[in-house]
Amino acid sequence: MRLLILALSVLGILVSADAAKADRRVAFVVGNGTYKNVTPLPNPPIDATSMAGLLRNAGFDVVEGINLTRDKMTARLLEFGKKTQGADVAVFFYAGHGTAIDGINYLLPVDADIKSEMDVKLGNAINVDLTLDQTMNAAKVKLVFLDACRENPFAAKIKAAAGTRSVSVQTGLAEMKSGEGTLIAFAAGPGQTALDGEVGTNSPFTRALLAHITQPAVEIQQAMTQVRSQVNEETKRAQLPWGHTNLTGAVYLNPVAAPAGAAAAVAGHPPPSTASAASEVELEFWRSIKDSNKPGELSAYLTSYPNGQFKSIALARIAALENGPSTTTRNLSKAVDPVMIFTDEATQETEDQIGLNKAKRKDVQRRLTGLGFDTRANGKFDETTRAVIARWQAARGYPKTGFLNTLQHSALLTETAPAARASSSASDETAEAPPPRRRGGARHHRGVGGPVGVIGGVVGGLFGRR
């Protein structure tokens, strides 16, 4: 057994290395909220933290930043630009304030103090077109998500400083065209503003991205259609994401169970020949240790396959072994073939078997919120919480039932600690949810001008306009 595990570990590491070379992923994720010279935005840091976690789980090397000044943001961009050299997929995600002047979009660091057009163009802001061109040009596939379509907080000062000279200061972000192999998605249409959502949660746009872009076997353009639909429905048609695409092939951020021949396809290139072999080796490795009672052997699987399809189960088994015997989990894992675990549907009955009291249900809700699947921690698995559980299941490759079983619950416990922002039991049960807010308070929207174009030709309004 040990020799087999060692041999498979070595082979798995070699195959994983080849696969990594064939599909190298890098992401830039920044959320700016604590602005010094305008009303702060409460949610962008939460949006960025959630997105960074999602992309890391999808195998991305993430360059992350929260509440960055101009100098720190530039430093992160330089780091990102170096890592994208030769990358197969590069993702750029920004949440925070932005502005559009004369049709050019700019992102705003937290120390931005803009009193005139000159302040924007000569260094206080980040030029989106220039930034994307310089940092992502060498990547094969470029995915840009701008959750920055808020109302420009500096618009009045810029217009006043211009005097009699005509300066176009746009509401929201300006339209952008994408280059080859690029997809650009905005939280709202050109010149439109986006809702920020309830304080302490994700914005509607980021929440929809978290729910759809890494769904198993869902191509990115299909995922963006789902994002558009969810935001439109959630905001009661008040906001409709927009995008521009110029991709030259199918792109899957989570190719598990993708159609034959397309599972690892990126930008039109066929999947590497090692993909099938890697899958078989991983499956054989997992079968050899799935019933082990030794955490070290399960850890060997995670070392060889840090983003493997049985990662959550391995983590849950390790946690169960280290925290004491768990016969329920062990019996379930023996009774179900590992290939079928991701098709084992959870029901009300399987959830009842876990024995979740009110405190444990609150814990589940807080953990889901910490992963970007926002729900109130009231200890009640109502219709809203069921829908959130279903979104989490879809993102992890489980059947979407809205109920939990023992394995899924254990996997959730190992994914993250309970959200730190958990409120007291009294406020959980009695406080009414605050009404949706726009980014930055009463009417502060993300205000930039629009990302650099993306998928399938010059389809300027692929994701629709408000």
Secondary structure, DSSP 4 states (H G I P E B T S, - for coil): -HHHHHHHHHHHHHHHHHHHHHS-EEEEEEE----SSS---SSHHHHHHHHHHHHHHTT-EEEEEES--HHHHHHHHHHHHHHTTT-SEEEEEEES-EEEETTEEEE--TT----SHHHIIIIISEEHHHHHHHHHTTSSEEEEEEE-----TTHHHHHHHHTTS---EESSPPP--B-TTEEEEESS-TT---EEESTTS--HHHHHHHHHTT-TT-BHHHHHHHHHHHHHHHTTTS---EEEE--SS--BSS-TTPPTTTTT-BTTBPPPTHHHHHHHHHHHHHHHHTT---HHHHHHHHHH-TT-TTHHHHHHHHHHHHT---HHHHHHHHHS-GGGGGG----HHHHHHH---HHHHHHHHHHHHHTT-----SS---HHHHHHHHHHHHHHT----S---HHHHHHHHHH-PPPTTPPPHHHHHHPPPPPPEETTBTT---------B-BSSS-TTTT---
